């Protein structure tokens, strides 16, 4: 229920603007549509109704209607994050499926059926000869699977690892012998027993591989932080702290920005009772302690934004990568205590 006339007026006006905009579309775009509308005027009582319409880069699976003081951006932010990619292979002697895990999305790439005969000996053929024929057929099938896997995975950007699964020993043979390109084989994180092949087998493989995925993420994070700390100790290509990191980003010197998941700084607009405005960037815990330097009266928060979002936007505009660092490791906790924000540089700053 909308309590005030002003809010009701803004909501109705936003609805009408969106409806008018939707009439421009003969059909829903392939990936869906996101529309934002609202009064963005910073002055109370003044109207500045604006509309933004976005066709997302990936298929939008979420339907959201939200009426609030802020726009819901999380589904779009998830799409723009750099997604880690893992190769998936499930197989047995009968069939194989190759796919990718991008973020949380499983993408099947290829299904292959084998011509491997069953273990039952055909009439008129000795057990030894039948076993040799079956062995040759298995080897031929795994060679074909290895070729498809190599072709599918070698060109993938951000491929962090490969996981192999299946209901029997064929998966172990495939992973351990040289059926794949050596670059792909070297990325194998592990093997998992799964009861199925096909799309369901790929899904089961991902469910059973949470430990491998977590371990791989932790190891990459530890390696990155160790590199960062080494450069800090050498006074090399790294900086830390709010001021130095933002300066390096502005100079275009940053290769990778590191931000702790516990970094809670905010960019705020503050207003005192006398009408003085200021913008400040500071830890969340310090916001309530701010007072106006002109009149000494306490400030009230007018707008608030996670400073991490500001950093991500600025880093992206400068072609820098951003990595959020957990506190699940000693290195992550050390980084949080160091300031929670830093960067690895493209070149050393004077």
Secondary structure, DSSP 8 states (H G I E B T S, - for coil): ---SHHHHHHHHHHHHHHHHHHTT-SS--TT--EEEEEE--SSTT---EEEEEE--SS---------SSS---HHHHHHHS---EEEEEEE-SSEEEEEEEETTEEEEEEEEE-----SS--TTS-HHHHHHHHHHHHHHHHHHHHHHHHHHHHT-TTEEEEEEEESSTHHHHHHHTT-S-HHHHTTEEEEEE-S--HHHHHHHHHHHTHHHHHHHHHHHHHHHHHHHHHHHHTT-SEEESHHHHHHHHHTT-EEEEEEETT--EEEEEEEETT--EEEEEEEGGGGGG-B-TTT--BEEEEEEEEHHHHHHHHHHHTT-EEEEE-SSSHHHHHHHHHTSEEEEESS---
